[in-house]
Amino acid sequence: MSKKLANDELTSTDQQAAKPSSNTLGRRSFMKRLGLGAAVLPAGAIITSATRARADNGRLSEGDVSILRFLAAAEILETDLWQQYTELALGNPSFQQALITLDGDMPTYVNQNTRDEFTHQNFINAYLMSKGEKPVNLEPFRKLPSSQATGANKTAKRLTNLMNLTVDTSWFLRYRLSGNPDFGDTFAQIVNLDNVSAIPNADLPPPTDVNFGFQIQFIANVAGFHFATIEQGGSSLYQSFLPKASNLEVLKIVGAIGGTEIMHFQTWQDKAGNAPMLMDNHGNTIFPQLPIAPDPAPDGIDHSAPNDTNQIMPAPCKFISTHLPLCSVIRPISTAQAGAKAAVMGLTASGLFNGQSKDFFNLLAHLAEEADEAERER
C-alpha cells in the first residue's frame, strides 16, 4: 500500500497541502492515461487518514478502508445517474412509454434500482463512520446541468452526464461466448452507440408518433443498454475486491452488495435485448435489428446463436486456468480488467463525467489507486 497522504481527511475548507504518495510514478502514469497530466491532488479532494488500526483490534485495515471508500464513491455516482433516470421514467410520459416498449415493468425496475443505489451509498458511508472513518462526500462536484424535459428536476445539479454517452455494448457478446477479458479476449459491440443521449433534454413526441416517435424510442433503447453496461461494470468491480478484503464483515458487505449488482445486470441484460429496430422518417436505420431468439429445438438441444437475446444466463467461459473446464461466472474480475482504475477509465471514456473538473478526476484517480493496491492481511 502507498503511504497515507495526510493526518486526517481533508475537507473543502482545509488549507494545508497534501503530502506526496510514495507511489508517485504509478499515480502519475494512471492520471496521464485519463488525460489529466500529473496535477497535484488538491486539499479537499483527498479522503483518507494517516493512522489505521489493523483489523485485529476492532478497526478496519488500511486496505479495507480504501476498498470501501472507492465503493462509496462509485455508489454515489451510480445513485446520481439512476436518480436522473427515475425522474424521467416516472415523470416523462413519452420516455416512460418508450421504456415500456422494452418491457412493461421498466419504469418500476428503474425506480427499484435507484432505491438500491441509495441504500448502498448510505450504508457504506454509515459503516465507515461506525468504524471511526470519515464518509466520502462528492457534493462539491455536483455542478453538471440537469435535463430540461418534463419530469426532471430541472434546477438540480448533477455529478454525471447522461446526454453525451458512448455506451460499451460488448458485454452482450462477452456473456454469450466462452471468452473472458481476464485471458485477453476481446468482444465486438453488438450496437454502436457513440456520443448519444440516454435521457431526453426536452419534451419529445411519444413513440407512437408516426413522424418523430423514433427519437424518444432511440433514447430509450440507448438507456436500456446503458442500464446493463453500468450494472455489469458494478458486478465485475465488486468481484475484483473480494480477494482483497481482510475483515470478515467487509467481505460480507462486498459479497452481498456485489450480488445485488449482479441481479441488476441480469435484469437489464434481459430488457436491453427487447430494444426494437428503428428507422428515422427518411427510412434510414438508426438502431439495428437485434438477434431474434430461435424456436425451441425439437431435439431439446440448445442450438441458439451465441448472441441470442434470450440467453440471459452467463455462458460458460474460461476461468482460473485454461486447463480447467469452462465455468459460468461473472467476467472480468481481475484487478487489471475489472478493478477500480479500470472502472474509472471505462466510465470516463463513456462520457459519463463530461463537464467535470480536474479536481473531480484527481479524487477518483486517488481513490481508485488506493483501492486497487489493497491486499488481504494474513
Buried (B, 14 or more C-beta within 10 A) or exposed (E): BBEBBBEEBBEEEBEEEBEEBEBEEBBBEBBEEBEBEEEEBBBBBBBBBEEBEBBEEEBBBBBBBBBBBBBBBBBBBBBBBBBBBBBBBBBBEBBBBBBBBBBEEBBEBBBBBBEBBBBBBBBBBEBBEEBEBBBBBBEBBEEBBBBEBBBBEEEBEBBBBBBBBBBBBBBBBBBBBEBBBBBEBEBEBBBEBEEBBBBBBEBBBBBEBEEBBBBBBBBBBBBBBBBBBBBBBBBBBBBBBBBBBBBEEBBEBBBEBBEBBBEBBBBBBBBBBBBBEBEBEEEEEBBEEBBEEEEEEEEEEEEBEEBBBEBBEBBEBBBEEEEEEEEEBBBBBBBEBBBBBBBBBBBBEBBBBBBBBBBBBBBBBBBBBBBBBBEBBE
